[in-house]
Amino acid sequence: MAQTPDVFRVEYMLMPRNDSGAKLSRIKLVANVPLKVKDSSNFVVGGEYNRLAYDLQRDDISLSAEGINYLHIVDLNLAYVYRYNRDWRFVGVLTPRLASTLTNPLENGDFSINATIGAFKDKQDVDKPMRLVLGIAYNSTVALRVPLPIVYYEKRFHPNWTYVVGVPKTGMKYHFKEKNIIQTEFILDGYFVNLQNSTVLPDAGFASSISSSAALVTFGYSYNITKVMSIYGFIGHTIFQVGVLRDEDRNDIFTLNEDPSLYFRTGFRIGL
């Protein structure tokens, strides 16, 4: 939430079919409502929905349409932002998550919970706007179940230039003609979804979940309709990506996708 403080976002992403026979598309919907409380602090209540369509064409494995073709990830965001002073705010975020194929009634494996605590400094009404975020995050779906650090820094060091250093996104922005931005990004992305119908694999057992991780470079254009409203489009290519099926102990048992792919993303957002 610190890196992408969206009030509303709708986005479509496409990774065309690659040499692994894999094609992936994603529809993303985000809505967050800040509720002001005393001393300029805020509660933030909202959610995010991602529907991934995974189309795999391979001769060595056959997966039904109810197997992995449609993956659903639903996040509920519950956050409290405490204003410490003029520049610094502390934030705590609790994110219950549903990640499932939703082919059967809900089960325990469909649910997980993420938590984030941190602090951020935000100065926008100055000659060189900046945002700094420091924190730790816990994700119950990753293999290494320990809190992970968050570091994010954005600064407009020149009237026409902004740099961003952080995870999952690092990049540069070039501002021109007031409402136009050209930018490059290095992005880390991924997902973990429970398979309600366990997939039987030849000589590999039963797959009970699917996960993917990727690193990619993109180039894009954003048009600011207003100060907080914009439309955008990006094109890029993966540096690496790995999509795997996992057993009930989350061990990798079958690699679905490990080849590079093109990347396209477009959307509309309203931010803070």
Residue, then its C-alpha position, 0 to 999 in steps of 0.5 A: m500500500a505504501q508503494t501504490p496508494d491506490v483509491f481505485r485501480v483497474e488493470y489488464m496484463l498479458m504475457p503471450r504464449n512463450d516457448s513453454g507453451a504458457k500464456l498468462s493474463r490478469i485482471k486486477l481491481v483495487a479499491n481503498v477507502p481512507l477514513k479520517v480519525k482524530d489528529s489526521s490519522n486514518f483507517v484504510v479499508g479496502g480490497e484487491y481482486n486478481r483473476l489470472a487466466y493460465d493457458l498451458q499447451r504442452d504435450d507432456i501434461s494434460l490439465s483440465a479447465e478446472g485444474i489451473n486455468y482460472l486462479h482467483i486472489v482476493d485481498l481484504n486490506l485493513a490498515y491504520v495510519y498514525r500521523y507522528n508529526r508533520d513528515w512521518r507516519f506509522v502504518g500497520v496493515l492486516t491483509p486476509r487473503l483468499a487464493s484459490t481456483l474456486t472450483n469447489p466450496l471453500e477449504n482451509g488451504d484457500f486462506s492465508i494472512n499477511a501483515t505489514i508494519g512500517a513508517f513512511k515520510d511523505k513530502q509532496d508540496v516541495d520543489k523536490p517531492m519524495r517518499l520514503v518507506l521502511g518496514i517489515a512484512y510477513n507473508s504466510t504463503v512463502a516458503l521462508r516464513v519470516p518477516l521480510p524487510i521493506v525499503y522504498y524511496e522515491k524522489r523527484f531530483h529534477p523538474n523532469w526526472t524522478y527515480v524509484v528504488g525499492v521492492p517490488k518496483t525500481g525505476m526512472k520517470y521522465h516528466f514532460k508537458e506537465k501531464n505526461i510521463i515516460q518511465t522504465e521499471f524493474i519489477l518483481d512479481g509472483y503469486f501462490v494459489n491453492l488448487q482445490n482439485s489436486t492435479v495428478l502428475p505422472d511420476a510426480g504425485f499430487a499437486s495441491s498448489i501453484s506458484s510463480s515468480a518473475a523479474l521483468v523490465t518494462f517501458g511505458y507511458s502515463y497520462n495524468i488526467t488530473k493530479v490524482m487520476s491517470i491512464y497508463g500502458f507498458i510493454g516489457h520482457t521477463i528477465f526470468q520467470v518460473g511457474v511450478l506445481r507444489d505438493e501439500d508440503r510446498n515442495d516443487i514437483f513439476t515445472l510448468n513455465e521457465d521460459p522468457s515472455l513478452y509483457f503488456r499492461t494497461g490500466f486506469r488509476i486514482g491515487l492519493 
